[in-house]
Amino acid sequence: MSTPVHEPVLDFDIAAGDHVCAMYTVPAERNAILRAFLDAGLGAGHKCLIGLQDPDAPSIIRRLGMQADVDRCLASQQLDVLGADDPQF
């Protein structure tokens, strides 16, 4: 059995397969949290799933100014973004 890889993100150790739920009070906090987690996860080649209570969630992710190519990650399904109007949400 292999040892899970832990990556520090926002002073937390996150292992592959961990589920993370973040609470925020203003959009700027949300964006900082999302940017840090997605940059670390996508940069390491991990699959990322984001659910936002906003019908235009993909546009929010595109505006974060991340290092990763968001459109490429969405097209390859490395990144899945669900918004409030998505039936799976």
MDAnalysis code that builds the backbone (N, CA, C; Angstrom):
import MDAnalysis as mda
import numpy as np

u = mda.Universe.empty(267, n_residues=89, atom_resindex=np.repeat(np.arange(89), 3), trajectory=True)
u.add_TopologyAttr("name", ["N", "CA", "C"] * 89)
u.add_TopologyAttr("resid", np.arange(1, 90))
u.add_TopologyAttr("resname", ["MET", "SER", "THR", "PRO", "VAL", "HIS", "GLU", "PRO", "VAL", "LEU", "ASP", "PHE", "ASP", "ILE", "ALA", "ALA", "GLY", "ASP", "HIS", "VAL", "CYS", "ALA", "MET", "TYR", "THR", "VAL", "PRO", "ALA", "GLU", "ARG", "ASN", "ALA", "ILE", "LEU", "ARG", "ALA", "PHE", "LEU", "ASP", "ALA", "GLY", "LEU", "GLY", "ALA", "GLY", "HIS", "LYS", "CYS", "LEU", "ILE", "GLY", "LEU", "GLN", "ASP", "PRO", "ASP", "ALA", "PRO", "SER", "ILE", "ILE", "ARG", "ARG", "LEU", "GLY", "MET", "GLN", "ALA", "ASP", "VAL", "ASP", "ARG", "CYS", "LEU", "ALA", "SER", "GLN", "GLN", "LEU", "ASP", "VAL", "LEU", "GLY", "ALA", "ASP", "ASP", "PRO", "GLN", "PHE"])
u.atoms.positions = np.array([
    [0.849, -1.175, 0.000],
    [0.000, 0.000, 0.000],
    [0.894, 1.238, 0.000],
    [0.575, 2.203, -0.859],
    [1.391, 3.409, -0.935],
    [0.909, 4.441, 0.096],
    [1.821, 5.295, 0.499],
    [1.510, 6.358, 1.441],
    [0.870, 7.523, 0.686],
    [-0.259, 8.052, 1.197],
    [-0.882, 9.180, 0.510],
    [0.053, 10.378, 0.467],
    [-0.012, 11.099, -0.630],
    [0.782, 12.305, -0.772],
    [-0.006, 13.464, -0.168],
    [0.620, 14.183, 0.731],
    [-0.016, 15.344, 1.349],
    [0.601, 16.604, 0.773],
    [-0.242, 17.559, 0.452],
    [0.232, 18.826, -0.088],
    [-0.293, 19.949, 0.796],
    [0.593, 20.823, 1.264],
    [0.133, 21.943, 2.084],
    [-0.558, 23.006, 1.229],
    [-1.783, 23.333, 1.591],
    [-2.545, 24.384, 0.920],
    [-3.213, 25.204, 2.013],
    [-2.953, 26.493, 2.037],
    [-3.531, 27.382, 3.048],
    [-3.308, 26.838, 4.461],
    [-2.118, 26.359, 4.734],
    [-1.726, 25.832, 6.048],
    [-2.451, 24.549, 6.440],
    [-3.020, 23.832, 5.500],
    [-3.646, 22.539, 5.749],
    [-2.932, 21.489, 4.919],
    [-2.812, 20.283, 5.436],
    [-2.297, 19.169, 4.649],
    [-3.485, 18.440, 4.044],
    [-3.525, 18.410, 2.731],
    [-4.614, 17.777, 2.006],
    [-4.053, 16.560, 1.293],
    [-4.644, 15.402, 1.526],
    [-4.206, 14.177, 0.860],
    [-5.094, 13.912, -0.346],
    [-4.538, 13.232, -1.328],
    [-5.316, 12.834, -2.498],
    [-6.553, 12.080, -2.027],
    [-7.704, 12.441, -2.565],
    [-8.953, 11.792, -2.195],
    [-9.696, 12.478, -1.063],
    [-9.057, 13.451, -0.389],
    [-9.737, 14.171, 0.689],
    [-10.847, 15.041, 0.123],
    [-11.888, 15.218, 0.902],
    [-12.993, 16.112, 0.569],
    [-12.786, 17.373, 1.399],
    [-12.890, 18.517, 0.762],
    [-12.699, 19.788, 1.457],
    [-13.944, 20.638, 1.273],
    [-14.435, 21.181, 2.365],
    [-15.556, 22.126, 2.322],
    [-15.064, 23.406, 2.960],
    [-15.160, 24.513, 2.248],
    [-14.670, 25.797, 2.763],
    [-15.826, 26.770, 2.931],
    [-15.816, 27.474, 4.039],
    [-16.819, 28.502, 4.301],
    [-16.157, 29.867, 4.154],
    [-16.899, 30.821, 3.660],
    [-16.365, 32.160, 3.452],
    [-17.478, 33.163, 3.705],
    [-17.091, 34.415, 3.925],
    [-18.101, 35.443, 4.192],
    [-18.250, 36.437, 3.044],
    [-17.199, 36.604, 2.252],
    [-17.274, 37.537, 1.116],
    [-16.649, 36.865, -0.111],
    [-17.024, 37.284, -1.312],
    [-16.481, 36.678, -2.528],
    [-14.949, 36.696, -2.599],
    [-14.309, 37.714, -2.070],
    [-12.837, 37.767, -2.111],
    [-12.227, 36.605, -1.328],
    [-12.833, 36.233, -0.194],
    [-12.358, 35.068, 0.570],
    [-12.560, 33.788, -0.231],
    [-13.743, 33.662, -0.822],
    [-14.029, 32.488, -1.656],
    [-12.994, 32.355, -2.762],
    [-12.717, 33.456, -3.443],
    [-11.780, 33.424, -4.564],
    [-10.375, 33.056, -4.123],
    [-9.926, 33.567, -2.986],
    [-8.589, 33.235, -2.480],
    [-8.481, 31.759, -2.139],
    [-9.522, 31.211, -1.517],
    [-9.537, 29.788, -1.162],
    [-9.542, 28.930, -2.425],
    [-10.443, 29.245, -3.356],
    [-10.532, 28.479, -4.599],
    [-9.225, 28.518, -5.383],
    [-8.649, 29.708, -5.509],
    [-7.409, 29.866, -6.275],
    [-6.294, 29.006, -5.678],
    [-6.140, 29.033, -4.364],
    [-5.078, 28.259, -3.715],
    [-5.279, 26.759, -3.910],
    [-6.493, 26.270, -3.669],
    [-6.751, 24.835, -3.801],
    [-6.660, 24.372, -5.251],
    [-7.242, 25.134, -6.163],
    [-7.219, 24.720, -7.571],
    [-5.823, 24.817, -8.169],
    [-5.069, 25.859, -7.837],
    [-3.697, 25.956, -8.347],
    [-2.863, 24.771, -7.869],
    [-3.010, 24.411, -6.599],
    [-2.241, 23.276, -6.064],
    [-2.709, 21.959, -6.683],
    [-4.018, 21.744, -6.712],
    [-4.550, 20.479, -7.208],
    [-4.350, 20.280, -8.695],
    [-4.727, 21.270, -9.480],
    [-4.579, 21.148, -10.936],
    [-3.110, 21.133, -11.326],
    [-2.301, 21.926, -10.639],
    [-0.867, 21.949, -10.916],
    [-0.198, 20.611, -10.654],
    [-0.746, 19.852, -9.698],
    [-0.204, 18.528, -9.377],
    [-0.832, 17.437, -10.240],
    [-1.769, 17.823, -11.130],
    [-2.397, 16.847, -12.010],
    [-3.592, 16.131, -11.410],
    [-4.102, 16.620, -10.286],
    [-5.252, 15.986, -9.640],
    [-6.557, 16.395, -10.314],
    [-7.545, 15.543, -10.199],
    [-8.908, 15.844, -10.628],
    [-9.534, 16.726, -9.556],
    [-10.200, 17.796, -9.961],
    [-10.831, 18.716, -9.013],
    [-12.301, 18.897, -9.380],
    [-13.155, 18.882, -8.381],
    [-14.590, 19.107, -8.541],
    [-14.972, 20.267, -7.635],
    [-15.590, 21.278, -8.215],
    [-15.995, 22.465, -7.470],
    [-17.497, 22.652, -7.643],
    [-18.201, 22.890, -6.554],
    [-19.620, 23.230, -6.586],
    [-19.825, 24.591, -5.953],
    [-20.403, 25.506, -6.710],
    [-20.658, 26.859, -6.208],
    [-22.138, 27.177, -6.328],
    [-22.671, 27.850, -5.334],
    [-24.080, 28.240, -5.385],
    [-24.247, 29.496, -6.231],
    [-23.831, 29.403, -7.446],
    [-23.939, 30.503, -8.410],
    [-24.215, 29.858, -9.758],
    [-25.210, 30.330, -10.485],
    [-25.513, 29.705, -11.770],
    [-24.392, 29.855, -12.798],
    [-23.515, 30.830, -12.630],
    [-22.430, 31.061, -13.585],
    [-21.081, 30.664, -12.982],
    [-21.040, 29.524, -12.310],
    [-19.836, 29.074, -11.616],
    [-18.606, 28.973, -12.522],
    [-18.703, 28.442, -13.745],
    [-17.499, 28.369, -14.587],
    [-16.866, 29.737, -14.853],
    [-17.684, 30.776, -15.005],
    [-17.128, 32.110, -15.233],
    [-16.376, 32.612, -14.006],
    [-16.864, 32.289, -12.824],
    [-16.166, 32.675, -11.593],
    [-14.792, 32.028, -11.564],
    [-14.720, 30.745, -11.898],
    [-13.445, 30.026, -11.892],
    [-12.498, 30.627, -12.930],
    [-13.005, 30.972, -14.095],
    [-12.157, 31.561, -15.155],
    [-11.565, 32.910, -14.736],
    [-12.257, 33.642, -13.880],
    [-11.796, 34.976, -13.472],
    [-10.860, 34.952, -12.263],
    [-10.491, 33.789, -11.754],
    [-9.653, 33.707, -10.556],
    [-8.197, 34.084, -10.809],
    [-7.767, 34.088, -12.061],
    [-6.376, 34.407, -12.352],
    [-5.428, 33.293, -11.937],
    [-5.850, 32.058, -12.160],
    [-5.045, 30.910, -11.763],
    [-3.906, 30.664, -12.739],
    [-2.920, 29.894, -12.270],
    [-1.805, 29.504, -13.126],
    [-2.232, 28.451, -14.135],
    [-3.171, 27.605, -13.763],
    [-3.631, 26.519, -14.638],
    [-4.462, 27.089, -15.792],
    [-4.443, 26.394, -16.913],
    [-5.277, 26.742, -18.063],
    [-6.675, 26.163, -17.798],
    [-7.564, 27.012, -17.315],
    [-8.888, 26.562, -16.881],
    [-9.663, 25.920, -18.019],
    [-9.668, 26.525, -19.200],
    [-10.421, 25.953, -20.315],
    [-9.890, 24.577, -20.703],
    [-8.571, 24.399, -20.694],
    [-7.989, 23.092, -21.003],
    [-8.385, 22.069, -19.924],
    [-8.344, 22.485, -18.653],
    [-8.707, 21.581, -17.556],
    [-10.185, 21.197, -17.610],
    [-11.047, 22.145, -17.999],
    [-12.468, 21.837, -18.156],
    [-12.686, 20.887, -19.329],
    [-12.030, 21.151, -20.450],
    [-12.198, 20.319, -21.647],
    [-11.724, 18.888, -21.402],
    [-10.653, 18.724, -20.642],
    [-10.118, 17.380, -20.371],
    [-10.823, 16.703, -19.202],
    [-11.732, 17.421, -18.543],
    [-12.469, 16.957, -17.375],
    [-11.575, 16.724, -16.160],
    [-10.386, 17.330, -16.176],
    [-9.571, 17.336, -14.960],
    [-10.256, 18.232, -13.930],
    [-10.973, 19.236, -14.422],
    [-11.721, 20.154, -13.568],
    [-13.185, 20.085, -13.944],
    [-14.033, 19.822, -12.956],
    [-15.484, 19.878, -13.129],
    [-16.006, 20.982, -12.236],
    [-16.823, 21.850, -12.804],
    [-17.397, 22.962, -12.058],
    [-18.910, 22.874, -12.152],
    [-19.560, 22.766, -11.005],
    [-21.013, 22.709, -10.947],
    [-21.540, 24.010, -10.374],
    [-22.570, 24.548, -10.998],
    [-23.232, 25.750, -10.504],
    [-24.608, 25.426, -9.966],
    [-25.260, 26.416, -9.404],
    [-26.555, 26.226, -8.763],
    [-27.616, 25.656, -9.700],
    [-27.492, 25.908, -11.001],
    [-28.493, 25.428, -11.963],
    [-28.202, 24.016, -12.471],
    [-27.050, 23.448, -12.116],
    [-26.713, 22.100, -12.584],
    [-27.526, 21.057, -11.815],
    [-28.148, 20.110, -12.521],
    [-28.954, 19.088, -11.845],
    [-28.155, 18.233, -10.852],
    [-26.846, 18.078, -11.079],
    [-26.019, 17.261, -10.197],
    [-25.697, 17.965, -8.878],
    [-25.897, 19.282, -8.822],
    [-25.552, 20.073, -7.646],
    [-26.479, 19.757, -6.559],
])
